Amino acid sequence: MECIPALIMMGLCLAQPAWSDIYIYSAGDGTVSLSNVPAHRHYAILPLAPQEATPAADVREPSSKLANKVQYDRIVAEIARAYGLDSALLHAVISVESRYSPTAVSRKGATGLMQLMPDTAKRYGVTDSFDPVQNIHGGARHLQYLLKMFNNDISLALAAYNAGEGSVIKYGNRIPPFPETTNYVPQVLGFYQMYQAGSL
């Protein structure tokens, strides 16, 4: 599914300090371009939603972030293959959820790389959410489940990952009008597009 320009632009409306230098440009014809190197001054930094996760102190350093992603490339690729998912999508979710910190914990109790809530972890047999392999397996299985539920609509699956499938259904199989969710979806889609293009 294509990244929807309007969804990506929603993220810009709720600007927050970015943890990664990712730039976005919307042309007059509606075309959206994403890059880690701005081609001209009209590119703007793609903001990240304020996350409740509390990653390790050094995770905000660019070298640490890149090293962390590389560290999990093989694991993510293997797990994505096991569940028929695009590894770029898993990387995108991890980037926004935890910034590649396996010890990330949110105020709501979500933990690990893919920020699993306790009930979600239990549903997929995850006994240690801080174990990267278990956490990614659980998150990937949940994402696979959500994609099937919403007919492979990536935007709705991501909205459900963030706000719960019940919320998406409640709002008529549309992205719930929650600020966090309307910001989250375009952010993940933006990272997804970048990872697919090999720009990160």
N, C-alpha and C positions, 0 to 999 in steps of 0.2 A: 504494500500500500504506500502511496506517495505521502511525503510529509506535507501537510496542509499549510500553506503560507499564513492563513489567518490564525491558525493555532500557534504557529511559531511566533507571530507578532504579538500574541497575547502575553507571552513571556516578557516582551520588552515593556509592556505597560506596567509591569510590577517590578521595576528594576531593583536589583539587589547587587551587592558587591560580588563579582565573579571570582571563582577560585581558579579558573583557567582562562587563558587568553583565547577565547573563541569569539569570532566576529561574525556579524550577520548584516546582510545588505538586501533591501527589498527594492527591486527595480520598479519602474512605472507600470510595466506590463504584468506585475504580480509575481514575477520570478524572484525566488529567494535564494541567495548564495550564502554559504557558510564557509569560513576559512579560519585557520589559526594564524594567518598572516594577512592583514587588511590590504587590499589592492589599492584602495584610495580612501580619502578622508570621510566618505559617506558610510563606511562600515561602522557599525556600533557593536559594543561588546554584548554578547548573548548572556543575559543574567541567569543566575541559578536561584531556585526557590530557597527561601530560608529553611534550612533543614534542622530538625530537632536532634539529629544524630550528633554525638560528641566524639569525633574522630581523634586519633592520637595526635599529640601536639605538633609533630613534624609533618603531618600529612598535607599541610597547606603549602609546603615547599615544592616548587615545580619538579625538582629532581626526585623527590620522594614519590610524588604522584606518578611520574613516568615509570619509575622503578617498580612501584606497586602494580601497575597495569601489566607490565612485562612479566612480572612474577606469576600472574594469574592467567596469562594468555593460553597456556597449554590446558590448564584445568577447565577454563571456560569453553575452549574449543571442543574438548572431549564431552563435556556435559551437554553443550548445545547440540552436538551430533546425536547424543543418546536420546534426546527428547524432540528431535526434529526442529530445532530452533536456529535462528541466525545468531551466531556468536556475537555479532556486532550489536544486536539488540540486548543481549545479556550484559555486555560491556557498558552499554548506554544506561541501563537501569542501575548497575553498580556505581557508575560515575556520579549519578545524581543522588542515589540513596545513601552512599557511605563514603564516597571519594576514595574507594579502595582501602578503607580501614576495617579490618576484620573484627576489631574490638569496638566498633561504633555502637552506641546505645542511645535510643531516643527517650524523651520524657514519657512517651506513651508505652515504652517497654519493647519497642522493636529493636532487634539486635543483629549484628553481623553485617557482612558485605551487602546482602540484599535486604537488610532490615526486616527480618521476619518477626511478625507478632507471635506471641506464645501459642495461640490457637492454630495459627497457620503452620508453625513448626511441628506441632503435635500431629496435625492432619497428615503431614508428609513424612512422619517418622524421624524427624530431626531431633536428636537427643542433646546435641551441643551446637547451638547456633553460632558460637564463636569459632567453630571449626570451619574453615573456608570451604572445604569440599562438601560437607554436609549442608552448609548454608546455601551454597550455590545450587546443589541438587534440589533442595526444598524450594528455593525461589524459582528455579527453572520449571519445576513441575507445576508450581502455582501459575506461572505465566502461561505454560502450555494449556492448563485447564481453562484459564481466562480467555485465551485466544479461541479455543474451541467453543466456549460459551457464547462469545460475541462474533462468531463466524469469521475469525481471522482479521477482525477490525483492530489494528494495532492501537489506534487512539483510544478506543473503548477499553481494550484490555489493560492499557496503561492506567487509564482513569480508575478502573476497578482495582488495579494493584495498589493504587494510592488511597482511594476512598472506600473500597469495598464494592463487590459486585452488586450488593443490594442497593447501593446508592445509584449506580448506573441504571439499574432496572427501574428504580423509583422515578427517575427523571426520563423515562421513556426511551431507554437505550441511547442516551446522550450523555455527554460529559457533564457531570454535576457542576452546578454553578458555585463551587467552593473556590475561593481565591487560591488556596494551596494546590488544588487539583488542576485548575485552569492554567496555572503557572507550570506545574510539574510536567504535564503532558508534552507541551512544546519543547521543554528543555530536553526531555529524554529523546524526542524525535530529532532534535537538533544534533545531539551526540550520536544518535543512530546513523544519521546521514553522514556525519563526519567519519565515523568508524567504517562505514560501508565504502566510503571513498578513499580510505586509507590516509586521511589527512591528519590523524592523531596516532 
